[in-house]
Amino acid sequence: MDSDWQLIEWINGGDADAFESLYFRYRNWVYNLAWRFTRNHTDSLDVLQETFAYLLGKFPGFTLSASMTTFLYPVVKHLALNISMKNRRFASGEDKLDEIPVPPSEESARGRSELAAVLAILPEQQREILLMRFVDDMNLKEIAAALNIPEGTVKSRLHRALGTLRQDERTRNYFLE
């Protein structure tokens, strides 16, 4: 498998197949991240398309100075939040009922709803860092670069978020050995 840097070098040289490879490598990640922000399939697909159109516009001459996920995260977040904000102004509310996922089982649904409830009490900045670390599997340096904040700030927000999860009776058992 070619590295992202190798693919970018080839794309800068005019290789369209290399861009396709980069697209297929990151499309699911971009879609899933967009879904986290929009909670809407169509909007997530729009963000996916806009993200790669934006990336394509950077060529030729694009230089990747961090991991691709670190570069793409703020792009996806910005596009998703803009689409969500625009849609909220025009939404009637009825179409939101179709977006509610049907839980696979009662026990699984209870566990998910408890986790969602605990995550909902976290401040947005802590929740975002927690998801970037454990869902997107980004390291602290990548998170700091993606959010344009000091690594120490990432560490403290992550520490506070984990502390809240450890203290809440609904998630405490996940931290027991």
C-alpha positions in Angstrom: 0.0 0.0 0.0 1.4 3.4 -1.0 1.7 6.0 1.7 -0.4 9.2 1.7 2.7 11.2 0.9 3.5 9.0 -2.1 -0.1 9.3 -3.4 0.1 13.1 -3.0 3.3 13.3 -4.9 1.7 11.3 -7.7 -1.4 13.5 -7.7 0.7 16.6 -7.8 2.3 15.0 -10.9 -1.2 14.6 -12.5 -2.0 11.0 -11.6 -5.8 10.8 -11.3 -5.7 7.2 -10.2 -3.7 8.3 -7.1 -6.4 10.7 -6.1 -9.0 7.9 -6.5 -6.9 5.7 -4.2 -6.7 8.5 -1.6 -10.5 9.0 -2.0 -11.2 5.3 -1.4 -8.8 5.2 1.6 -10.6 8.1 3.4 -14.2 8.2 2.1 -15.6 6.1 4.9 -13.7 8.0 7.6 -15.0 11.3 6.1 -18.6 10.1 5.9 -18.6 8.7 9.5 -17.1 12.0 10.8 -19.7 14.0 8.9 -22.4 11.8 10.2 -21.3 12.5 13.8 -21.8 16.2 13.1 -24.9 16.1 10.9 -26.8 13.0 11.9 -28.1 12.9 8.4 -27.2 10.5 5.5 -27.8 13.0 2.7 -25.9 15.8 4.5 -23.0 13.4 5.2 -22.8 12.5 1.5 -22.8 16.2 0.7 -19.9 16.8 3.1 -18.0 13.8 1.6 -18.3 15.3 -1.8 -17.4 18.8 -0.7 -14.4 17.6 1.3 -12.9 15.8 -1.7 -13.7 18.7 -4.1 -11.9 21.0 -1.6 -8.9 18.5 -1.5 -8.8 18.2 -5.2 -8.7 22.0 -5.5 -5.5 22.0 -3.5 -3.6 20.2 -6.4 -1.2 20.6 -7.9 1.1 22.0 -5.3 -0.4 20.4 -2.2 2.0 19.5 0.6 0.8 17.3 3.5 2.5 18.4 6.7 0.6 16.1 9.0 -1.5 13.0 8.7 -4.4 13.1 6.2 -7.0 12.7 9.0 -5.4 15.7 10.8 -5.7 17.7 7.6 -9.2 16.6 6.8 -10.8 16.8 10.3 -11.3 20.6 10.4 -12.5 20.6 6.7 -15.1 18.0 7.4 -16.2 19.6 10.7 -16.5 23.1 9.1 -18.5 21.8 6.1 -20.8 19.6 8.3 -21.5 22.4 10.7 -22.3 24.8 7.9 -24.7 22.3 6.3 -26.3 21.5 9.6 -26.8 25.2 10.4 -28.3 25.9 7.0 -30.6 22.9 7.2 -31.8 23.9 10.7 -33.0 27.2 9.4 -35.3 25.4 6.8 -36.2 22.2 8.6 -39.9 21.6 9.4 -39.2 18.9 12.0 -41.3 16.1 10.5 -38.4 14.7 8.5 -36.4 14.2 11.7 -38.5 11.2 12.7 -37.2 9.2 9.7 -33.6 9.7 10.9 -34.1 8.1 14.3 -32.2 4.8 14.2 -34.1 1.7 15.3 -32.1 -0.1 18.0 -31.1 -3.7 17.3 -32.1 -4.9 20.8 -33.4 -3.6 24.1 -30.2 -4.2 26.0 -28.0 -2.7 23.3 -30.3 0.3 23.0 -30.2 0.9 26.8 -26.4 0.7 26.7 -26.2 3.1 23.8 -28.7 5.5 25.3 -26.8 5.5 28.6 -23.5 6.2 26.8 -25.1 8.9 24.7 -26.6 10.5 27.8 -23.2 10.6 29.5 -21.5 11.9 26.4 -24.2 14.6 26.2 -23.3 16.0 29.6 -19.7 16.5 28.6 -18.9 20.0 27.3 -18.7 20.0 23.5 -14.9 20.5 23.5 -14.3 17.5 25.8 -16.7 15.3 23.8 -15.1 16.2 20.5 -11.6 15.4 21.8 -12.8 12.1 23.4 -14.4 11.0 20.1 -11.4 12.1 18.1 -9.1 10.0 20.4 -11.2 6.8 20.7 -13.5 6.8 17.7 -11.2 8.3 15.1 -8.0 6.8 16.7 -6.1 10.1 16.4 -3.1 10.7 18.7 -2.8 13.8 20.9 -0.5 15.6 18.5 -2.9 15.0 15.6 -5.9 16.2 17.6 -4.0 19.3 18.6 -3.1 20.0 15.0 -6.6 19.4 13.7 -8.2 21.7 16.3 -5.3 24.2 16.2 -4.9 24.1 20.0 -1.9 23.3 22.2 -1.3 19.6 23.0 -1.6 20.4 26.7 -5.1 21.6 26.2 -6.0 18.4 24.4 -4.5 16.4 27.3 -6.4 18.4 30.0 -9.8 18.2 28.1 -9.3 14.5 27.6 -8.4 14.0 31.2 -11.5 15.9 32.4 -13.8 13.9 30.0 -12.4 10.6 31.2 -12.8 11.7 34.8 -16.4 12.5 34.2 -17.0 9.1 32.6 -15.2 7.3 35.5 -17.4 9.1 38.0 -20.7 8.5 36.3 -22.4 5.2 37.5 -23.6 4.5 34.0 -20.0 4.3 32.6 -17.9 3.5 35.6 -17.8 -0.2 34.9 -15.9 0.4 31.6 -12.9 1.6 33.7 -12.8 -1.3 36.1 -10.1 -4.0 35.4 
